[in-house]
Amino acid sequence: MVAPMTAAMTVALTVALTVALTVALTVALTALAAPAASAEAGPEPWQPYRTTDFVSPAGRSCDYDLDVTAVQDEEEYRVDARHADGSERLVEYRGTLITRFTNLATGESTVRDLSGHAWVELYPDGTMKSFTGAGPFSIGFRDTDTYARGYYRLDGVHVITMDPDGTRHLTVAAGTQENLCRTLG
């Protein structure tokens, strides 16, 4: 006898299928649009990647200055596809990233695991076109974006697209969203 699926099992299966379909679609579209030489070359070797610490100024994502600092960073990246001119088109990221978020007005901080897997699609000029994340990662939204302003830890499967003018859209949201501005506010 097969046990019925619980709500948690249904969500996990839905997330897993969404990740698989998103990755398959991204890879398929990249292969179709890439020049034959790039498609045949396959992904390039993994390289070390280190996140840059920064302060998001008050008013951008939070009402206060938000310090974002890596506590543990063992990430890697590789180029999965290039534009015809040789510039990066699709870049993949993986690895451990533990980050401290600090409200610089109060000193309150929290540490979050951001060790997800991500695929970043770039416009030919090198600016971000889309960000597909599976597992935890963080990203900021501004008043000019189409999602509520805040600095978020997203977990599950999320796709953020960017217009050429920089406007961000959360187009797929399968999982949790924690607004760290509220957590630390």
N, C-alpha and C positions, 0 to 999 in steps of 0.2 A: 504494500500500500504506500502511495506517495503522500507525504504530508502537504497540506495546503500552504501556499506561500503567504508569509506574513507581510504586513505593510512595509517593513524595513527591507525584506527580501525583494519586494517589487520595486522599491526605489533603487536599491543597489543594482538590480538587473537593468532597469531603465537607464541609469547613469552609465553602466558599462556598455550597453548597446549604443547610447548616444556618443560616447567617447570613440568607440570603434567606427561608427559611421562617420563622425566628424573627421577623424584621422584618415580614413579611407577616401573620403570625398576630397580632402585637402591634397592628398598625395595624387589622386587621379587627376584633379584639375591642374595641378602643377605639372604632371607628366604631359598632359595634353597641350598646355600652353608653352612649355619650355622647348627650346631648340633641341633637335635630336641629339646633339653631342652632350648637352647637359643632362637629358633624360637618361642616356646610356651611362653616364659617369656615376650616377647614384650619389648617395650622401657622402660628404667629405668626412675625414676622421674627426673624432671628438677632440675638443681643445678645452683647457681650463678656462673658466669664466669667473670673475669676481664682481659682485654687486658693489656699486658705488654708494657710500653713505651720503645722505643729503638731508636738508631741512626744507619741508614744504611750507612756504610762508603763509602766515595768517591770511585768510580770505580766499586762498586757492581751493583747498579741499576742506579744511577745518577753519573754525573761527580763531584758532591760535596757531603759532608756529609748531609744526609737528616734526620732530627729529626721527629719522628712520636709519637705524644702524644695524649692520649685520653682526650677529653674535657668533655664528658658525656658518661658514660659506665653503661648500665643497661642490660647486656647480660646474657643469660642462655645457658646451654648446657645439653645434656643428651646422654647417651650411648644407641644406637638403636640396636647394635649387638656386640657380643664378639667372638673372636677366641676360638677354642677348649680348649686352655690353660687358658682362662679367661681374656686375655688381650683385650683391646678395639679394635674393628674392624670397626665400623661405629659410628661416633659421629655427633650429630646434634646441630647446634647453631642458636640462634635467639635473637632478642632484639635490643635496641637502642644503637648505637655507633656513636658518633660524634668525629671526629679526626682532630687535627691541624697538618699540614705538614709544616716544616720550612727548608728552604735552609740556612744551618748554615754559608755559605760563605757570603751571602748577608743580612741575617735576614728576607728576604721576606717570608711570610707565607700565607697559605690559610686553611680554615676549610671546611671539607666535611662530609656529612652524609654517614655512612657506615652500616646502619641498615638493612642489607639484612638477608637472611636465607641461611644457608649453611649446607652441609653434607660433612664430611671428612672421607674418607676411609683410613685405616692404614694397613701397612704391619705388619706381626707378630712381628717384632722387634720394632714396635712403630713409625717408620718413615711414612711420608705421602705418600700414593699411588695415591689418587685423591682428588680433591676439587671441589664440585659442588656448585655454588653460584646462588641464585635467588635474584635479587635486588642488591643494591650497596654493594661492598666490595673492599678491596685493596690487591694488591699482587705485589711483585717485580720479575722482570726477569733479568737474568744476560747474559753476552755475550755467555756463554756456553749453554744457553737454546735455544729452537727452535722458540721463539718469540722475537721480537725486545727488546733489553735491555731498562729498564725503571721501574719506580714504578707507577703502574696503579691503577686508580679507575675504576672498571668495574661495569656496571649497566645493568640489563637484566638477561639473563641466560648464564652462562659461566662454562665450565668444564676445569680444569687444571689437567693433569695427570703427575705423577712424576715417572721416572725410578728409580730403586734401587740406581743408582749412583747420584741421585738428579737432573738430567736434567728435566726441566719442559717443557710441551707441552700444548699449548692452543688448545684443541681439539673441543670445541664448543664455538662459539662467537656470541650470538644473543643479541645484544644490543650495548651500547656505551663503548668506551675505552678512558679514559683520561690519558695521560702520565703526571703525576705530575712533573716529572723532567723537562719537557718542560714548563709546567705552571709556575714553580718557577725559571726556568733557566735564 
